Amino acid sequence: MKPNGAGFDPPVFGIGPLNGSATNGTKLLTRAEAMGRLRLKSSHFSKVVSGKIKGLPKLPVVQIGRCQFFRPEAIDRWILDAEKK
């Protein structure tokens, strides 16, 4: 099973004793959840994440090893930035 696939809970980062500046307990979205939220197919989503779509900003990603996770707030901000262009 892929780490980003079904059955894998993405990490939840929050403020802890060693981590004073995190995402306030926000659940990170998996790649599949982020694609669903943006309603993009896998190939187009990969191009958006890598910044290869002309006229669109690069989508922020939290890279943990080979796994990619996405903060819901970053996706919302990305949508607003894309609307401005």
Residue pairs with C-beta under 8 A, 6 or more apart in sequence:
1 7
1 8
2 8
3 65
3 66
3 67
4 30
4 31
4 32
4 67
4 68
5 30
5 32
6 32
8 30
10 27
10 28
10 29
10 30
10 69
11 28
11 64
11 69
12 25
12 26
12 27
12 28
13 19
13 22
13 23
13 25
13 26
13 28
14 22
14 23
14 24
14 25
14 26
15 21
15 22
15 24
15 25
16 22
23 71
23 73
26 71
26 72
26 73
27 72
28 62
28 69
28 70
28 71
29 37
29 69
29 70
29 71
29 72
29 75
30 69
30 70
31 45
31 68
31 69
31 70
33 70
34 45
34 59
34 70
34 75
35 41
35 42
35 45
37 72
37 75
38 45
38 48
38 75
38 79
40 48
44 53
47 53
48 56
48 58
48 59
49 58
49 59
49 61
49 68
50 58
51 57
51 58
51 59
55 85
56 82
56 85
57 78
57 81
57 82
57 85
59 70
59 74
59 75
59 78
60 70
60 71
60 74
60 77
60 78
61 68
61 69
61 70
62 68
62 69
62 70
62 71
63 69
